[in-house]
Amino acid sequence: MLHEWFHREHAIKIWQMNWPIRQLETYYRTFLAGDLLYAYIGEANGEPACYFEVYWACRDLVGDYYEVLPTDYGTHQYIAPVDPKKKYVSPFTQCMVDYVFAQPQVGKMVGEGSVDSLASLMNKMHVGFRIEKVIEMPHKKANLNFCYREWYWAKFPEYRPKAE
């Protein structure tokens, strides 16, 4: 499924993971055995519809581009459906942010989406991310962006956990 998703026209330039299936399998088998990156498949109405990765920014290349803290958590997100009626972009992103901020050890969320992905940037800004700066990574030019719980909860106060 991921192999097919990463070979879709809209994914090739942004994700750059349109590899042969064996290479993609090796990639996932390698990181699944460690604790550097975690991958999730999200469903909508019982159908796989999004993929996201979460990782500690201090263990990733992105940590070289700002004063990374050990509590910074990075994410990558891919929305699979091309039918606008099935994309559910904002709900998927909100679910991802809710999940990450439910982890008490997370300080802020970090993103480094390609400058070529305006849709991704707009979606992240919708849930509270803000661009820090544009960075030149070896494989892409990216918008380094951050989101703090307070920024997210300011946009969606109903998602703020209730005090016990």
Phi, psi and chi 1 to 4 in degrees:
 res  aa     phi    psi   chi1   chi2   chi3   chi4
   1 MET       -  -50.1  177.5 -179.0   66.5      -
   2 LEU   -62.1  -38.1  -73.6  176.0      -      -
   3 HIS   -58.0  -45.5 -178.4  -97.9      -      -
   4 GLU   -65.5  -44.1 -170.2  -89.4  -39.3      -
   5 TRP   -59.4  -45.5  -75.6    0.4      -      -
   6 PHE   -72.2  -10.4  -69.7  143.8      -      -
   7 HIS   -97.3    2.2  -79.3   78.4      -      -
   8 ARG   -71.5  146.4  -68.5 -178.5  178.3  171.9
   9 GLU   -52.3  -44.4 -173.7  177.5  -25.3      -
  10 HIS   -71.6  -14.4   70.0  -79.8      -      -
  11 ALA   -95.6  -26.7      -      -      -      -
  12 ILE   -58.1  -51.3  -67.5  172.0      -      -
  13 LYS   -69.3  -39.9 -177.3  177.3 -178.5 -178.1
  14 ILE   -78.5  -51.0  -55.9  -58.0      -      -
  15 TRP   -84.3  -30.9  -83.5   79.5      -      -
  16 GLN    53.5   37.2  -59.9  174.2   18.2      -
  17 MET  -121.3   30.2  -70.7  179.2   67.1      -
  18 ASN   -84.4   57.3   54.3  -37.7      -      -
  19 TRP   -87.9  166.6  -52.5  -32.2      -      -
  20 PRO   -60.0  152.5  -22.3   31.7      -      -
  21 ILE   -58.6  -37.3 -164.0  160.5      -      -
  22 ARG   -64.5  -38.6  -69.1  -75.0  178.6 -134.8
  23 GLN   -67.1  -41.3 -176.7  179.0   -6.9      -
  24 LEU   -64.9  -42.2 -168.5   63.1      -      -
  25 GLU   -61.1  -43.8  179.7 -178.8    2.5      -
  26 THR   -61.6  -41.9  -60.3      -      -      -
  27 TYR   -56.6  -50.7  170.7   77.9      -      -
  28 TYR   -69.2  -39.8  -76.6  104.9      -      -
  29 ARG   -63.0  -34.5  -73.5 -175.3 -177.6  -86.1
  30 THR   -69.0  -49.5  -59.1      -      -      -
  31 PHE   -80.3  -26.0   87.2   68.9      -      -
  32 LEU   -64.7  -25.7  -72.8  174.8      -      -
  33 ALA   -77.8  -15.2      -      -      -      -
  34 GLY  -107.1 -161.7      -      -      -      -
  35 ASP  -131.2   28.8   66.1  -11.3      -      -
  36 LEU   -88.8  -27.6  -62.2  179.2      -      -
  37 LEU  -149.9  140.4  176.0   74.3      -      -
  38 TYR  -124.3  139.8  -60.1   92.3      -      -
  39 ALA  -119.7  142.9      -      -      -      -
  40 TYR  -135.8  147.4  -58.7   90.4      -      -
  41 ILE  -111.0  126.7  -58.8  -69.8      -      -
  42 GLY  -101.2  147.6      -      -      -      -
  43 GLU  -116.1  153.0  -68.3 -174.9  -10.5      -
  44 ALA  -131.9  123.1      -      -      -      -
  45 ASN    54.1   38.6  -59.5  -41.4      -      -
  46 GLY    81.7    2.8      -      -      -      -
  47 GLU  -114.9  134.6  -66.6 -179.4   35.4      -
  48 PRO   -57.1  129.0  -21.8   32.1      -      -
  49 ALA  -139.2  -14.6      -      -      -      -
  50 CYS  -150.3  160.3   78.3      -      -      -
  51 TYR  -132.8  136.3  165.6   77.7      -      -
  52 PHE  -143.3  150.7   70.0   95.4      -      -
  53 GLU  -116.7  144.5  -59.5  171.4  -15.5      -
  54 VAL  -128.7  144.8  -69.0      -      -      -
  55 TYR  -157.3  155.6   59.2   90.6      -      -
  56 TRP   -77.9  119.8  -68.9  110.8      -      -
  57 ALA   -61.1  -31.0      -      -      -      -
  58 CYS   -68.7  -15.2   62.2      -      -      -
  59 ARG  -102.7    8.8  -61.7  179.2 -177.8  177.8
  60 ASP  -124.1  161.1 -172.8   81.1      -      -
  61 LEU   -54.5  -34.9  177.2   63.9      -      -
  62 VAL   -58.0  -28.5   73.2      -      -      -
  63 GLY   -64.0  -15.2      -      -      -      -
  64 ASP   -79.9   -8.1  -65.4  -19.8      -      -
  65 TYR  -107.1    1.8  -67.5   87.8      -      -
  66 TYR  -161.5  175.1   72.8  101.7      -      -
  67 GLU   -78.4   84.2  -69.8 -172.5   40.8      -
  68 VAL   -69.5  142.7   66.0      -      -      -
  69 LEU  -108.7  152.5  -62.7  173.3      -      -
  70 PRO   -65.0  -11.1   12.7  -18.5      -      -
  71 THR   -99.5    3.9   56.7      -      -      -
  72 ASP   -79.3  133.5  -66.9   -9.3      -      -
  73 TYR  -121.4  124.4 -148.9   54.2      -      -
  74 GLY   -97.2  156.8      -      -      -      -
  75 THR  -141.9  151.0   58.7      -      -      -
  76 HIS  -129.4  143.8  -61.6  127.6      -      -
  77 GLN  -138.8  138.7 -178.1 -177.0   34.3      -
  78 TYR  -128.3  125.1  175.9   82.4      -      -
  79 ILE  -100.1  117.2  -53.6  -63.8      -      -
  80 ALA   -78.5  -46.2      -      -      -      -
  81 PRO   -61.3  141.9  -21.9   32.8      -      -
  82 VAL   -99.0  -17.4  -68.7      -      -      -
  83 ASP   -73.8  116.1  178.4   -9.4      -      -
  84 PRO   -55.0  -26.5  -19.1   27.4      -      -
  85 LYS   -74.3  -12.0  -66.4  177.1 -174.4  171.2
  86 LYS  -118.4    4.1  -66.2 -176.0  176.8 -175.7
  87 LYS   -72.7  -42.4  -78.0 -171.6  136.9  177.3
  88 TYR    48.4   43.6  -52.4  112.0      -      -
  89 VAL   -58.8  -55.2  175.4      -      -      -
  90 SER   -62.7  -45.3  -69.1      -      -      -
  91 PRO   -60.3  -39.3  -26.3   35.9      -      -
  92 PHE   -63.0  -44.4  -77.4  140.8      -      -
  93 THR   -66.1  -41.8  -57.0      -      -      -
  94 GLN   -62.6  -39.3  -72.1  173.1 -110.3      -
  95 CYS   -62.3  -43.0  -73.5      -      -      -
  96 MET   -62.2  -46.9  179.0 -178.6   69.5      -
  97 VAL   -65.2  -42.9  174.8      -      -      -
  98 ASP   -56.9  -45.9  -77.8  -18.4      -      -
  99 TYR   -60.6  -48.3  170.1   75.9      -      -
 100 VAL   -64.6  -47.0  171.1      -      -      -
 101 PHE   -72.5  -11.6  -78.1  146.8      -      -
 102 ALA   -73.7  -15.8      -      -      -      -
 103 GLN   -83.2  113.1  -45.7  -50.9  -48.7      -
 104 PRO   -63.1  -21.5   20.1  -28.5      -      -
 105 GLN   -79.5   -6.8   65.7  -86.2   27.9      -
 106 VAL   -85.3  128.8  174.5      -      -      -
 107 GLY   -90.4  -61.5      -      -      -      -
 108 LYS  -139.4  160.3   71.3  175.6  173.6  -76.4
 109 MET   -95.8  146.0  -67.2 -178.8   65.5      -
 110 VAL  -126.8  139.9  179.3      -      -      -
 111 GLY  -134.7  153.6      -      -      -      -
 112 GLU  -142.7   59.8   34.0   71.0   36.0      -
 113 GLY   -72.7  146.7      -      -      -      -
 114 SER   -56.8  139.4  171.1      -      -      -
 115 VAL   -64.6  -15.7  -64.3      -      -      -
 116 ASP   -79.7   -7.4  -66.1  -35.4      -      -
 117 SER  -108.4   78.4 -177.4      -      -      -
 118 LEU   -62.8  -38.3 -177.9   59.3      -      -
 119 ALA   -61.4  -42.6      -      -      -      -
 120 SER   -63.1  -44.2  173.2      -      -      -
 121 LEU   -62.9  -45.6  177.7   61.4      -      -
 122 MET   -60.9  -41.3  -62.2  -63.8  -70.5      -
 123 ASN   -63.2  -44.2 -177.4   44.7      -      -
 124 LYS   -66.9  -38.6  -70.4 -177.9   87.9  175.9
 125 MET   -64.6  -34.3  -68.6  176.0   79.1      -
 126 HIS   -58.6  -34.1  170.9   73.8      -      -
 127 VAL   -97.0    5.5  -62.0      -      -      -
 128 GLY   117.2   -3.5      -      -      -      -
 129 PHE   -69.9  150.8  -80.1   79.6      -      -
 130 ARG  -132.1  141.1  -62.2  178.2 -170.1  168.0
 131 ILE   -74.8  130.6  -63.1  174.1      -      -
 132 GLU   -89.1  -49.6  176.1   71.9   15.6      -
 133 LYS  -172.7  168.1   61.5 -175.8  175.2 -178.6
 134 VAL   -93.2  134.4  173.5      -      -      -
 135 ILE  -121.9  151.0   57.1  175.9      -      -
 136 GLU  -103.1  102.0  -74.7  -75.9  -13.8      -
 137 MET   -92.9  163.5  -59.2  178.5   85.9      -
 138 PRO   -57.9  -31.9  -22.2   30.4      -      -
 139 HIS  -107.7   -4.7   58.7  -66.9      -      -
 140 LYS  -170.7  161.4   65.8 -178.8  173.4 -176.7
 141 LYS   -95.5  128.3 -171.8  176.9 -164.9  175.8
 142 ALA  -134.6  153.4      -      -      -      -
 143 ASN   -88.8  108.1  -69.5  -54.1      -      -
 144 LEU   -75.7  121.8  178.1   65.0      -      -
 145 ASN  -137.1  154.6   51.7   79.3      -      -
 146 PHE  -131.2  157.8  -58.5  121.0      -      -
 147 CYS  -145.7  128.7 -174.3      -      -      -
 148 TYR  -102.7  154.8  -69.6   87.0      -      -
 149 ARG   -50.4  -45.4  -79.8 -180.0  179.0   82.9
 150 GLU   -60.5  -37.8  -65.8   74.8   25.3      -
 151 TRP   -66.3  -44.5  -62.8   -7.4      -      -
 152 TYR   -64.2  -48.4  177.5   63.8      -      -
 153 TRP   -67.3  -26.9  -69.0  -27.0      -      -
 154 ALA   -64.9  -35.1      -      -      -      -
 155 LYS   -80.9  -32.4  -66.3 -162.7   85.8  132.6
 156 PHE  -133.7   70.7  -57.6   99.5      -      -
 157 PRO   -60.4  -24.3   16.0  -24.7      -      -
 158 GLU   -68.3  -15.8   65.8  -87.0   22.0      -
 159 TYR   -92.7   -6.3  -62.5  134.6      -      -
 160 ARG   -66.6  129.7 -175.6 -179.6 -159.4  119.5
 161 PRO   -59.7  143.0  -18.8   28.8      -      -
 162 LYS   -75.3  140.1  -54.8  -67.6 -175.5 -124.7
 163 ALA   -66.8  140.0      -      -      -      -
 164 GLU   -87.9      -  -66.7 -174.4   32.8      -
